[in-house]
Amino acid sequence: MIVFTNGCFDVLHRGHIDLLDRARAMGTRLIVGLNSDESVKRIKGNGRPYQTAEDRRAILLGLRSVDEVLIFDELTPENLIHQVKPDVLVKGGDWTVDQIVGADFVLKNGGQVYSLPLVNGYSSSSIIDKIVPAETDAEEGDNLVTFSLNQHRRVFDEVVGSMIESITECGELILETVRNGKKILVCGNGGSAADAQHIAAEFVGRYETERRALPAVALTTDTSALTALANDYNFDRVFARQVEALANDGDLLIGISTSGNSPNIIAAVMEARNRGCRILGMTGAKGKKLASLSDASLMVPSERTARIQEVHITVAHIWCEMVDRLIAEEN
């Protein structure tokens, strides 16, 4: 019986060992899907991984619980899961079963899917935080206006220096959707609801040049209709319910969550994936969950909501310019 699990395994710790041991005990062979160096960078941000994929693979193969390690380049292991066809699919307890990529495929084929509780007190992030002290802002003693503007400038300097490739990749996903005449659905929770409305309005209406309106739909949580849906169907399923009603194969869902962990956004992403949609995730430096569920992601190198949202809106304007240029060229 084949058991499959996956991850980056960049900083291996006791929690990983425990999870792999328990996964192996569920079958006769444990196969681990390992994110490539490029996919780790896209999920974790610049500076990661600390160890190469081949080094991480060698370490995993040195564990008694691991029988085989397969490296994959995509953000999700979905294609690899379809190839391996495991009898059992396992992830750590920070992923609920309905958030596990490939779960529907395994279940349809008569397999089992488990979310195993994690060992308390162990995480790669906490270890890294102890080894690499957090940077402090040199201008912290300045007045609020000066401090905020300097922080804003530093974040954008880092965006220019390290995020051009990901901005372009996300833009190409939008252009592909436009070329194919498919819908762009945009959802944002909390403060990101305003970003979702802003971005959808730019896509739907006239931006800087005259062009045909795009089939974009904003899914936000600040309308009376959605409030009613929230009361009737549970808040965490509001966007997923809309995706059920509006999304079709080949559409694009832009999910916006500064933390990357919003249950409402994650539920919408999983429903969109089930319907054959592509996913573009917009999040911050800690948004690895949303990033790892997306076909392309924009991870702003900041943990501050204000800085993250500023970059989201700026980059969305660039995507609008890309769309305008495409339409101008086609006309």
MARDOZA-456611 format. One record per residue: residue in one letter; x, y, z of N, C-alpha, C, O in turn. Coordinates in steps of 0.1 Angstrom, whole numbers, plus 5000, padded with zeros to 4 digits. Each point is the difference from the previous one (the first is absolute). Example, Ala and Ser with C-alpha at 12.3 -4.5 7.8 and 13.67 -1.06 7.14 Angstrom:
<atoms>
a513249435078499150125000500950125000501050005007
s498650114986500950115000499250115008500550115001
</atoms>
This chain:
<atoms>
m500949885000499150125000500950125000500850025009
i499050074981500850124998499550125008498850034999
v502050035009499650125007500850124994501249984997
f498150135002500750124994499850125009498950025005
t502150064996500050135007500950094992500849954992
n499250185011500850094993500450125009499350035010
g501750054986500450125007501350054995500649944990
c499950175016501250064996501249935008501149984994
f498749995019501049945008501350075000501149934998
d498950205003501250084998500850005014501249995000
v498050025011500750005013499349885007498950025007
l501749864993499449885005500050015015501150035006
h497849935001500050005015499249885005499549924992
r500450075021499349885006498649994995499549884999
g499850224999498649994995499949934987499149934998
h501950114993500049934987500249855002499349924994
i501750045014500349865002498849935005499749894996
d499650165014498849945006498949984989499449904999
l500450204993499049994989500349904990499249924996
l502150075000500449904990499949865006499749914993
d500750075020499949875006498549955000499849894997
r499350205007498649965001499449984986499249914998
a501350174992499549974986500549874995499249924994
r502050045009500649884995499249885007499949894993
a499750135019499349895007498649974994499449905003
m500150184988498749994994500149914988499049964994
g502250005001500149924988501349925000500749985010
t499749974978501249934999501150074993501149964999
r498650164995500950084993499750155001498850044997
l502150045007499850155001500750074990501350004999
i498050074992500650094990499850145004498850045003
v502250044997500050145003500250094988500949984993
g498150115005500150104989500750125006499650055010
l501549994983500950105005500050124991500349994988
n499350135017500050124992501450034994501049995008
s499150044980501350044994500550135006499250075006
d502049974991500550135005499250114995499750105008
e499949904980499250124994498750005006499550115003
s499849785000498750005005500050045015499150075005
v502049895002500250055014500150155001499450075008
k501449994983500250144999498650074998499850115006
r499449834985498750074997499049995011499150085001
i501149815008499149995011500550075013499250055007
k502149954995500650055012500650144999500250065010
g500149984977500650134998501549994997500649895001
n499950224996501550014997500849965012499650025012
g501649924986500849955010499849865004500749945007
r498250004988499749865002500049934987499850064990
p500649815010500349925012501450025005500850054992
y499549915020501350005005500949894995501250014999
q498149884997500849884995499449974986498850014998
t502049944994499649964986499049885001500049935010
a499350054979499149894999500749875001499549915007
e501750074987500749885001500549975014500049895005
d500450225002500449985014498849965009500149915009
r498850164989498849975008499549854997499649935008
r500650034979499649874996500949895007499549905005
a501850134995500949915007499749985015500149895005
i499650225001499750005014498749915003500049925009
l499050114983498749925001500349854998499449925007
l501450054983500249864997500849935011500149885000
g500650205008500749945011499249965012500449945010
l498350104989499049975011499549864998499749964988
r500149965022499549864999498650004995499649894994
s499650215008498650004996499850034985499049964995
v502050104998499850044986500649904991501249965001
d497950004989500549904990500450074987500949954993
e498550165003500350074988499650145001499150045006
v501750054987499850144999499950054986501049974992
l497950095004499950054986499950155001499150065007
i501750014985500050155000499150054989499949944989
f499350165015499050054990500250164999500450065010
d499449994978500250144998498850095002500250125003
e498649834996498850085002499850045014500749955009
l498450154994499750045013499349905008500149995012
t499149934981499249895007500549864994500550004989
p499349905019500449864996498949934992500149884999
e498950194996498849934994500449914989499649894999
n501250164991500449914989500849885005499849894995
l501150135015500749895005499149905007500349884999
i498750165008499149915007499249924989499849885002
h499950184987499349934989500949894994499649894996
q501750145004501049904995500249885010500049894996
v500250155016500349905011498749915003500249885002
k498750184998498749935003500149945014499949875001
p500350215009500249945014498749945005498950044997
d501349865012498849955007499650085012498950015004
v502150065002499850095011500750134998501250004996
l498150115006500650144999500050065013499050005007
v502250054997500150065014500650145000500950034992
k498650065016500650135003499950035015499349935007
g501550174997500050045014498750075004499250044991
g500549965022498850055005499750154997498950045003
d502150044992499750134996499250014987499650114996
w500249774998499249994987498849915004500249895003
t498650174996498849915001499949924987500550034990
v498749865011499949914989499450084988500449974988
d498750125013499450074989501050104994499750064989
q501549965017501050094995501149934993500950064995
i499149815006501149924995499949974985499049944995
v502050114997500049994986500149854997500849935005
g498450024985500049864996499149915008499849884997
a499650185014499149915008498849954992499749885002
d499750204990498849954992500449894991499349904998
f501950114996500549894991500249875007499649894996
v501150125016500249885008498749935005499949884999
l499250215005498749945006499249944988499449895003
k500650174986499249954988500649864996499349924995
n502050065007500649874997500049905011500749905000
g498550135010499849905011501150025011500049915009
g500850194991501050025010499650075012498850035001
q502150005008499750075012500950135001501150004995
v498350105012500750125002500050045015498949995006
y502350054999500150035015500750135002501050034993
s498550055016500750115006500549965014499149995009
l502249994993500549955012500450125010500650094995
p499049905017500450105010501550025001500749904999
l499750225002501550035001500550005014499250025009
v502049954993500750015013500050155004500650084993
n498949955018499950145005501550065002500849935005
g499350194991501350075003501149994990501150055002
y498649884987501049994990499550054986499049974995
s501850125000499750054986501350064994500950055008
s499349944979501150064994500250155002501150055002
s497750024998500050145001500650045014500850105001
s498849835010500550045013501549975001500750085007
i499749824987501549975000500750114992501150055005
i498449994984500750104992500050135007501050085000
d497949955007499950135007501150015011500550105004
k499849785002501150005011501450024994500850065005
i499349884983501450014993500250134993501150065001
v497949994992500150124993499150115007498850004998
p501850095009499250105008499250094990500550034989
a498350015015499250084992500750144998500650055009
e499350004979500550144997499250105007498749995001
t501950115004499350125006500250124992500950014992
d498150085008500050124992500950105007499750045011
a501350014981500950105006499350135003500550085008
e498449944985499350135001498950005011499150085000
e500949815008498949985009499850125010498850025004
g502250064998499950115009499450124993499750105006
d500249904980499550114993498550025002499349915006
n500150204990498650025001499349904991500649944991
l498150035011499249904993500150014985500149914993
v499750225002500050024986501349964994500049934990
t501150125015501349964995500349855001500549944990
f499150005021500349865002499249924990500649914993
s498150125005499249924990500450024986500149904993
l500350225003500550024986501349934998500249954989
n500750065021501249934998499849844999500749944992
q498450015016499749864999499449964987500349904994
h498850195001499449984987501050004989500049914991
r501050185010501050014990500949875000500349954989
r500050005023500949885001499349884994500649924993
v498150075010499249884995500050014984500249904994
f499650225001499950014985501449984994500149954989
d500950095018501449974995500249854999500649964990
e498949975020500249854999499149944989500449904994
v498450165004499249954990500750014986500049914992
v500550215006500750034987501249914999500449954989
g500350025022501249924999499849854999500949934995
s498050025009499849855001498749954995499949875000
m499250214996498649954997499650024986498849974996
i502150084995499650024986499549874994499050004992
e501749895010499649874994498749965004499249954992
s500550065021498749955005498850094995498949954997
i501450185003499050104995499749964985498850004996
t502249984997499849974985499349864999499149994991
e501249915017499449874999498550025003499249944993
c500550135017498550025003499350084989498949964997
g501850144998499450074989499749924988499050014993
e501949905004499849914988498849915003499349964990
l500550005022498849915003498750084997499149954995
i501050185009498850094997499850014985498949994995
l502250044998499950024985499549874993499250014991
e501249875014499649884994498449995002499349954991
t500350095021498549995003499350094990498949974995
v501650155003499450104992499949954985499050014993
r502249945003500049954986499049894998499449994989
n500449935021499049894998498650045003499149914999
g500750215004498650055002499349955012498849995001
k502049975009499549955013499850115010500550114999
k498849855012499850105011501250015009500749905002
i499450225004500950025011499250035013499350105000
l500849815010499350025012501050055011501149945001
v498550165006500950065010499349995014498950055002
c501849895008499450005013501050045011501249964999
g498450125010500850055011499250005013498950045000
n501749925011499450005013500450115009501250054999
g497950005009500450115009500450124992499350054992
g501950015012500550124993500349974985500050094992
s500349795005500349964986498750004991500150004988
a498750015019498850014992500050134992499650004988
a501050115018500150134992500949984989499850064989
d501349875013501049984989499349924989500250034988
a499049875015499349924990499150084992500049994988
q499350105018499050094993500850094991499750034988
h501450035017500850094993500649944987499950054989
i500749835013500649934989499049964989500250014988
a498649935017499049964991499450124992499849994988
a500150135019499550124993501050044989499550054989
e501849945013500950044990500049914988500150044989
f499649835014499949904989498750024992500050004988
v498950025019498750014994499950134992499450004988
g501050115017499750134994501250054992500949934997
r499050204999501150064993501150025009499850065011
y501449914985501250025009500650134995499550115002
e501749894991500650124995499850024985500250114995
t499249794999499750014986498649944997499549925008
e499950124981498749944996500249854997500949974991
r498449955014500049864997498749935003499250055008
r500649834987498849935003500149955015501149985005
a497850015001500049965014500349855001499749924991
l501050045019500449865002499049935009499350075008
p500549804990499049935008500649975014500349885003
a499850225005500649995014498850025010499150084998
v501049845012499050005011500750025013500949925004
a498650185004500650015014499149935010498850015000
l501949905008499349935011500550065013501149965004
t498150125002500450065013499049985011498949964997
t501550075015499149975011499350125006499649995012
d500250114981499550125006498650044993499750125001
t499649794993498750034995498949935008500349905007
s498550154992498949945008499749864995499749915009
a500550074978499749864995501049905006499649895004
l501750154997500949915005499949985016500349905005
t499250215001499749985014499049905003500149925009
a498850084982499049905001500549864998499749915007
l501250084983500649874997500849955012500049885003
a500750225003500949965011499149945012500449915006
n498550164996499149955011499449864997499849925009
d499950064978499349884996501049884998499649885003
y501650144992500849894995501449995007500849924996
n499450165014501350005008501050094993500249994987
f500450105020500950104995501149954991500350064990
d500349835015501249954993499749944986500949974993
r497850025003499649954987499450104991499549974990
v500550165014499450104992500550014986499349994990
f502050025009500750014987499949874992499850004988
a500349895019499949874994498649984993499949944990
r499050115017498749994995499950084987499449964990
q501250165010500050084988500849944988499650004989
v501549945015500849924990499149894993500149984988
e499249955021499149904995499050054990499749944990
a499850185012499050064991500650074988499450004989
l501850055012500550084989501249944992500250044988
a500649885018501249954994499849894990499249915002
n501650094987500049894990501549964997500950075004
d499249824990501349954996500850104992499450064990
g501849975014500850104992500050145006500850084996
d498249955013500050135006501250025009500749905004
l499550225001501150035009499450065013499250104999
l501249855012499750065013501250075006501049935002
i498850195001501150085007499550015015499150065003
g501749865005499650005014501050095008501249984999
i498250115009500950105007499849985015498950015006
s502249965000500149995015501450045005500949934996
t499150185012501450045004500749905008501249995000
s498049935008500749905008500249874993500949925003
g498350064986500049874993499349895006500149884995
n499250145016499449905008498550015002499449935007
s500050174986498650025002499249884995500049964989
p499249985021499249884996499050034989499849914991
n499750215008499150044989500649994987499549954990
i501850115009500750004987500549864997499849964988
i500749965021500549874998498849914995500249924991
a498650095015498949924995499650044986499749914992
a500450225004499750044987501049944990499749964989
v501650045015501149954992499849854997500149964989
m499549975021499849854998498849974992500149914991
e498950175010498849984992500350044985499649934991
a501250175007500450054987500949894993499849974988
r501149975020500949904995499149884995500349944990
n498750025018499149894997499350024987499649914993
r500250225004499250044987500950034989499550044989
g501849935012500950024989500550144997500550034990
c499350055021500550144999501550015002500549915007
r500150194988501450035004499950095012499150075002
i502049935006500050085013501250105000501149964997
l498650165006501150105002499850055014499050065004
g502049915005500050045014500750135002501250024995
m498250075013500750135004500050005015499050005007
t502250014998500249995015501250075004500750074993
g499749905020501250075006501149905002500049884996
a501050165012501249925002499749865007500849914998
k498250095010499749875007498949924993499449915006
g500250134982498849934994500349884992499549984989
k501349935017500449884993498949904996500049934990
k498950075019498949914997499350044987499849924991
l499850215008499450044988500949994988499649954989
a501750085012500949994989500249864995500149984988
s499949935022500249864996498849934993500149894995
l498750185006498849954994499850074986499049974994
s501950125002499750084989500949964988501049935001
d498550104987500849984988501150104998501149984995
a498650145010501050115001499750085012498850025003
s502250045003499750085012500850125001501250014994
l498350095013500750135002500150015016499050025007
m502249964998500350005014500850135003501250014997
v498150095009500750125003500949985012499649955010
p501750104989501049985010499750095013500950085003
s498049905003499650085012499049925008499249934994
e500750095019498949955008499050105004499049975007
r501250154989499150115004498950014990500250014988
t498549995016498950004991500050124991499849994988
a500650135017500050124992501049994989499650034988
r501649925015501049994989499649904990500250024988
i499249875017499649894990499050054991500149984988
q498950095017498950044992500450114990499550014989
e501550085015500550104991500649934988499850054988
v501049855014500649934989499049934991500150004988
h498949945018499049934993499350094990499849974988
i499850155016499350094992501050054989499650014988
t501650025015501050054990500249904989500050034988
v500249845017500349904990498749974991500249974988
a498650045018498849984993499950104989499549974989
h500950155013500150114990500949964988499750034989
i501449915015500949954989499449904992500149994988
w499149915018499349904993499050064991499849954988
c499550165016499150074991500750064988499549994989
e501750065013500750064989500449884990500050034988
m500349865018500449884991498749964992500249974988
v498750035018498749974993499750104989499749974989
d500550165014499750114991501049994988499650014988
r501649955014501049994989499649884992500150014987
l499549885019499649884992498850044991500049964988
i499050105017498850044993500450094988499549994989
a501450115014500450094990500749934989499850034988
e501149875015500749934990499049914991500249994988
e498849965019499049914992499150094991499549954990
n500350175014499250094992500850074989499550084992
</atoms>
